[in-house]
């Protein structure tokens, strides 16, 4: 289990003196496959009381930089690889806001924009020109003078400190690979791939939580639960299914879109018509992306170290799984192509569920989010309740043939638990 350094939020006097914004880092070892320990600088994000004064500035700058982050990170970056980048950006943005809020003579808008800009430029240098233009647009709305200058300086300092602390956190550590040997129930890459995508995510230091959520692992191949899940996805998730309804097919295709931005984009648009303060807006997105990041780390740890087979592999190999109630079906293929990593647990679930849980807790179960999908660009979906949204998002991965239900249910358990811890730590 990774041990994390606890960030110490400094008091007013220290901030006024211009001292360092964070306490020194400690190091921790993260076990990698095969028992090798990779030492990272852990970053556990926790705020101490008292809270800074509530800012009166508009939260629109946070929404603007959320959009900038989405379009900077994607589509150039694979979905799971981009999730930590959104976490870094929203964390720096919120920290810059808090640091600036202690100063009566500092612009929170300038601090937020500069911090988000600097984190994104560091990780996506090819987008520097576009990011510079976005920063200029944000700063154009702030009167010239000492408040803008101080906000810019605070934002730059916060971003630099976060980048230094996360420099050795395991992000993009390509020395880590999927190493499980072939066997019954074990996922293997499909040629020409020889590895899972981004195996290193499972060894990253958590961004906010001290301990990653736990689940009980996949069901045994001879269990009744596995039998039920196997026959469900075999019946409903295949390309040639005669049982899956058109509505279920449409839902499977709709949610086969970027899960890292689908809910976040809907939240941005909701807050543009139901605005919150800049402080609440920044905290909300820091919580959403922090929970998504830490949930995904646990997800990838399980995908890499447990390596449970995908439905298409299970159905092809069912004759050898020791279960008389899981009949093989030659030629079965999933309705939607399976991603290049194992079934357990669902990455889509580990990203969608924490975001929804944060929104449910902060804004309410009936927050009407309008989701947009690249696969249905002219047909967005608005959900009257977040429970219904989660119902469709979860079942979509079964109807698409991606996952067994157990992989979805446990992913949602991880996401919900992680979200609740992150909300407590970012109060």
C-alpha positions in Angstrom: 0.0 0.0 0.0 1.4 3.4 -1.0 2.0 5.9 1.8 1.4 9.5 0.8 2.9 12.8 1.9 0.2 15.0 3.4 0.2 18.5 1.9 0.0 21.2 4.6 -2.0 24.2 3.7 -0.2 27.3 5.0 -1.6 30.0 7.1 -2.2 33.6 6.2 1.0 34.9 7.6 3.1 32.4 5.6 1.3 33.2 2.4 1.8 36.9 3.0 5.4 36.3 3.5 5.6 34.6 0.1 7.0 31.4 1.5 6.7 28.0 -0.2 3.1 26.8 -0.6 3.6 23.2 0.3 5.3 21.1 2.9 8.3 19.0 1.8 7.7 15.7 0.0 8.3 12.3 1.5 9.0 9.3 -0.7 7.1 6.0 -0.9 7.5 2.8 -2.8 4.9 1.5 -5.1 5.1 -2.3 -5.8 5.3 -3.0 -9.5 4.6 -6.4 -11.2 7.2 -9.0 -10.3 7.9 -7.4 -6.9 10.1 -4.5 -8.1 9.6 -1.3 -6.1 9.4 2.0 -8.0 10.0 4.9 -5.7 7.9 8.0 -6.4 7.3 11.3 -4.7 3.8 10.8 -3.4 1.4 13.7 -3.3 -1.6 13.5 -1.1 -3.8 16.5 -1.4 -5.4 17.6 1.8 -6.5 21.0 3.0 -6.3 22.2 6.6 -8.7 24.6 8.3 -9.4 27.5 8.3 -10.6 27.9 4.7 -9.7 31.0 2.8 -12.2 33.8 2.4 -14.9 33.2 -0.3 -13.9 35.0 -3.5 -16.4 37.2 -5.2 -14.9 36.7 -8.7 -16.8 34.7 -11.4 -16.4 31.0 -11.7 -16.4 31.3 -15.5 -12.6 31.2 -15.7 -12.7 27.7 -14.2 -15.2 26.5 -16.8 -13.1 28.1 -19.5 -10.0 26.2 -18.4 -11.9 23.0 -18.0 -12.8 23.2 -21.7 -9.2 24.2 -22.6 -7.9 21.2 -20.7 -10.4 18.8 -22.4 -9.4 20.0 -25.9 -5.7 20.1 -25.1 -5.5 16.6 -23.7 -7.9 15.0 -26.1 -8.1 13.5 -28.7 -4.3 13.3 -29.0 -4.0 11.3 -25.8 -5.5 7.9 -25.1 -8.5 8.3 -22.7 -6.9 6.7 -19.6 -3.6 8.4 -20.1 -5.2 11.8 -20.1 -7.2 11.3 -16.9 -4.2 12.2 -14.6 -3.5 15.3 -16.7 -7.0 16.5 -15.9 -6.3 15.7 -12.3 -3.1 17.7 -12.2 -4.7 20.7 -13.9 -7.7 20.9 -11.7 -5.6 20.4 -8.6 -3.2 23.2 -9.5 -6.1 25.4 -10.5 -7.9 24.9 -7.1 -4.7 25.4 -5.1 -3.9 28.6 -7.0 -7.4 29.9 -6.2 -7.0 29.1 -2.5 -3.5 30.7 -2.3 -4.7 33.8 -4.1 -7.9 34.0 -1.9 -5.8 34.7 1.2 -4.6 37.9 -0.5 -6.8 40.9 -0.7 -4.7 42.2 -3.5 -4.5 39.2 -5.8 -6.7 38.2 -8.7 -8.1 34.7 -8.4 -9.0 34.7 -12.1 -5.3 35.4 -13.0 -4.0 32.8 -10.5 -6.4 30.1 -11.8 -5.6 30.8 -15.5 -1.9 30.9 -15.0 -1.8 27.7 -12.9 -3.9 25.7 -15.4 -1.9 27.1 -18.3 1.5 26.2 -16.9 0.5 22.6 -16.0 -0.9 22.0 -19.5 2.1 23.6 -21.3 4.4 21.3 -19.3 2.6 18.1 -20.2 1.4 19.1 -23.7 4.2 21.4 -25.0 2.9 21.1 -28.6 -0.2 23.1 -27.6 1.8 26.0 -26.1 0.7 28.6 -28.7 -2.9 27.7 -28.2 -2.6 27.7 -24.4 -0.8 31.1 -24.5 -3.7 32.5 -26.5 -6.2 31.1 -24.0 -4.2 32.6 -21.1 -4.2 36.0 -22.8 -7.9 35.8 -23.2 -8.4 35.1 -19.5 -6.0 37.8 -18.4 -7.7 40.4 -20.7 -10.7 40.2 -18.4 -8.5 41.2 -15.4 -7.6 44.9 -14.9 -3.9 45.5 -15.4 -2.0 46.2 -12.2 -0.7 44.6 -9.0 -3.6 42.3 -8.4 -3.2 40.7 -11.9 0.6 40.5 -11.4 0.3 38.9 -8.0 -2.3 36.4 -9.2 -0.1 35.4 -12.1 2.8 35.0 -9.8 0.9 32.8 -7.4 -0.5 30.7 -10.2 2.9 30.1 -11.6 4.4 29.2 -8.2 1.6 26.8 -7.4 1.9 25.1 -10.8 5.7 24.8 -10.5 5.4 23.3 -7.1 2.8 20.7 -8.1 4.8 19.7 -11.2 7.9 19.3 -9.0 6.0 17.1 -6.5 4.5 14.9 -9.2 7.7 14.7 -11.3 8.4 11.2 -10.1 4.9 9.9 -9.4 5.0 7.1 -12.0 3.2 9.0 -14.8 4.5 7.6 -18.1 6.9 5.1 -16.5 7.2 2.9 -19.5 9.4 0.4 -17.6 6.2 -1.2 -16.2 4.5 -3.8 -18.3 1.7 -6.4 -18.2 3.5 -9.7 -17.3 0.8 -12.3 -16.6 1.4 -15.6 -18.4 -1.4 -17.1 -20.6 -3.9 -19.4 -18.9 -7.6 -20.0 -18.4 -9.3 -16.9 -17.2 -6.2 -14.7 -18.0 -6.4 -11.8 -20.4 -3.7 -11.6 -23.1 -3.1 -8.9 -25.7 -4.5 -9.3 -29.1 -1.9 -9.3 -31.9 -0.2 -7.1 -33.0 -0.3 -5.7 -29.5 2.2 -7.3 -27.0 1.3 -5.3 -23.9 -1.7 -3.6 -22.3 -2.2 0.1 -22.8 -0.4 2.2 -20.1 0.3 -0.5 -17.6 2.2 2.1 -15.5 -1.1 3.8 -14.5 -1.5 1.1 -11.9 1.7 2.1 -10.2 1.1 5.8 -10.0 1.0 7.6 -6.6 -2.5 8.6 -5.8 -3.3 12.2 -6.3 -5.6 12.8 -3.3 -6.4 9.6 -1.3 -3.9 7.9 1.1 -5.2 4.4 0.4 -6.8 3.1 -2.8 -10.3 1.5 -2.5 -10.5 -2.2 -2.2 -12.8 -4.8 -3.9 -13.0 -8.6 -3.7 -11.7 -9.5 -7.1 -13.4 -11.2 -10.0 -15.8 -14.1 -9.5 -14.5 -17.6 -9.7 -15.0 -19.2 -13.1 -17.1 -22.0 -11.6 -19.3 -19.8 -9.5 -23.0 -19.1 -10.0 -22.3 -15.4 -10.3 -19.8 -15.8 -13.1 -22.2 -18.2 -14.9 -24.9 -15.6 -14.7 -22.6 -12.8 -16.0 -21.1 -15.0 -18.7 -24.5 -15.9 -20.1 -25.8 -12.3 -19.9 -23.0 -10.8 -21.9 -22.9 -13.7 -24.3 -26.7 -13.2 -25.0 -26.8 -9.4 -25.1 -23.3 -8.3 -26.0 -22.5 -10.1 -29.2 -22.5 -8.6 -32.7 -25.1 -11.1 -33.8 -27.4 -10.8 -30.7 -31.0 -11.3 -31.5 -32.1 -10.3 -28.0 -30.5 -6.9 -27.6 -33.0 -4.2 -28.3 -32.4 -1.2 -30.6 -32.5 1.0 -27.5 -29.8 -1.1 -25.8 -27.7 -1.0 -29.0 -28.0 2.7 -29.2 -27.0 3.1 -25.6 -24.0 0.9 -26.0 -22.8 3.0 -28.9 -23.7 6.3 -27.3 -21.5 5.6 -24.2 -18.6 4.3 -26.3 -17.3 7.8 -26.2 -14.7 9.6 -24.1 -15.7 8.8 -20.6 -13.0 11.2 -19.2 -14.8 14.2 -20.6 -18.4 13.2 -21.2 -19.7 13.9 -17.7 -17.2 16.8 -17.2 -18.3 18.6 -20.3 -22.0 18.2 -19.3 -21.1 19.7 -15.9 -19.4 22.7 -17.5 -22.5 23.4 -19.6 -24.8 22.9 -16.6 -22.7 25.4 -14.4 -22.8 28.0 -17.2 -26.5 28.2 -16.7 -26.5 27.5 -13.0 -23.3 29.3 -11.8 -21.5 28.7 -8.6 -18.8 30.9 -7.0 -15.3 30.6 -8.3 -14.3 28.8 -5.1 -17.1 26.2 -5.3 -16.6 25.7 -9.0 -12.8 25.1 -8.6 -13.4 22.8 -5.7 -16.0 20.8 -7.6 -13.7 20.1 -10.6 -10.7 19.4 -8.4 -12.8 16.8 -6.5 -14.2 15.3 -9.7 -10.9 14.9 -11.4 -9.0 14.0 -8.3 -11.5 11.2 -7.6 -11.4 10.1 -11.3 -7.6 9.9 -11.2 -7.3 7.9 -8.0 -10.2 5.6 -9.0 -8.5 4.9 -12.3 -5.1 4.1 -10.6 -6.8 1.4 -8.7 -8.6 0.2 -11.8 -5.4 -0.1 -13.7 -3.7 -1.8 -10.8 -6.3 -4.5 -11.0 -6.3 -4.7 -14.8 -2.6 -5.3 -14.8 -2.1 -7.5 -11.7 -5.4 -9.6 -11.9 -5.7 -9.6 -15.7 -9.2 -11.2 -15.9 -10.1 -12.2 -19.5 -12.5 -10.2 -21.7 -15.9 -11.8 -22.7 -14.7 -12.5 -26.2 -11.8 -14.5 -24.8 -14.0 -16.2 -22.2 -16.6 -17.3 -24.7 -13.9 -18.7 -27.1 -12.3 -20.6 -24.2 -15.4 -21.7 -22.3 -14.8 -25.4 -23.1 -11.8 -25.3 -20.8 -13.0 -23.1 -17.9 -14.3 -26.0 -15.7 -17.8 -24.7 -15.7 -20.4 -26.9 -17.4 -22.9 -24.1 -17.6 -20.8 -21.8 -19.7 -21.1 -23.1 -23.2 -18.7 -21.8 -25.9 -20.0 -20.0 -29.0 -17.6 -20.2 -31.9 -17.2 -17.0 -33.8 -18.7 -14.8 -31.1 -17.5 -11.2 -31.3 -18.4 -8.2 -29.1 -20.8 -5.6 -30.5 -18.2 -2.9 -29.8 -14.4 -3.5 -30.2 -12.7 -4.4 -26.9 -10.0 -2.0 -25.6 -6.4 -3.2 -25.2 -6.5 -4.1 -21.6 -8.3 -6.6 -19.4 -11.9 -6.9 -18.1 -11.6 -6.4 -14.4 -12.4 -3.7 -13.4 -14.0 -1.4 -16.0 -12.1 1.7 -16.8 -15.2 3.4 -18.0 -16.9 2.6 -14.7 -13.9 3.8 -12.7 -14.0 7.2 -14.5 -17.8 7.8 -14.8 -18.8 6.7 -11.3 -16.6 9.0 -9.2 -17.6 12.0 -11.3 -21.3 11.2 -10.9 -21.0 10.6 -7.2 -19.3 14.0 -6.6 -22.0 15.8 -8.6 -24.8 13.8 -6.8 -23.4 14.8 -3.4 -22.6 18.4 -4.2 -25.4 19.4 -6.6 -28.1 16.8 -6.1 -29.5 13.5 -7.5 -31.7 15.4 -9.9 -29.0 17.6 -11.5 -30.0 17.5 -15.2 -26.9 16.7 -17.2 -27.0 16.7 -20.9 -24.4 14.2 -22.2 -23.0 14.4 -25.7 -21.4 11.5 -27.6 -19.1 11.6 -30.6 -21.2 8.7 -32.0 -24.5 10.7 -31.8 -23.4 14.3 -32.4 -26.9 15.6 -33.0 -28.7 13.5 -30.4 -27.5 14.4 -26.9 -29.1 12.7 -23.9 -30.5 14.5 -20.8 -30.9 12.5 -17.7 -33.4 13.6 -15.1 -31.6 11.6 -12.4 -28.0 10.6 -11.9 -29.0 7.1 -11.0 -30.6 6.7 -14.5 -27.4 8.0 -16.0 -25.3 5.5 -14.1 -27.7 2.7 -15.0 -27.3 3.4 -18.7 -23.5 3.9 -18.5 -23.0 0.7 -16.6 -25.2 -1.5 -18.8 -23.9 0.0 -22.0 -20.6 -1.8 -21.4 -22.4 -5.1 -21.1 -24.6 -4.5 -24.1 -21.5 -3.6 -26.0 -19.8 -6.8 -25.1 -16.9 -5.2 -23.3 -17.4 -6.4 -19.8 -18.9 -8.9 -17.4 -21.3 -7.3 -14.9 -19.0 -8.0 -12.0 -16.3 -5.8 -13.6 -18.8 -3.0 -13.9 -20.3 -3.3 -10.4 -16.9 -3.4 -8.7 -15.7 -0.4 -10.8 -18.7 1.6 -9.6 -17.9 0.6 -6.0 -14.4 1.8 -6.4 -15.5 5.1 -8.0 -18.1 5.8 -5.4 -15.9 5.0 -2.4 -13.0 7.0 -3.9 -15.2 10.0 -4.5 -16.5 10.1 -0.9 -12.9 10.0 0.5 -11.8 12.8 -1.9 -14.7 15.0 -1.0 -13.8 14.6 2.7 -10.2 15.5 2.0 -10.9 18.5 -0.2 -13.4 20.1 2.2 
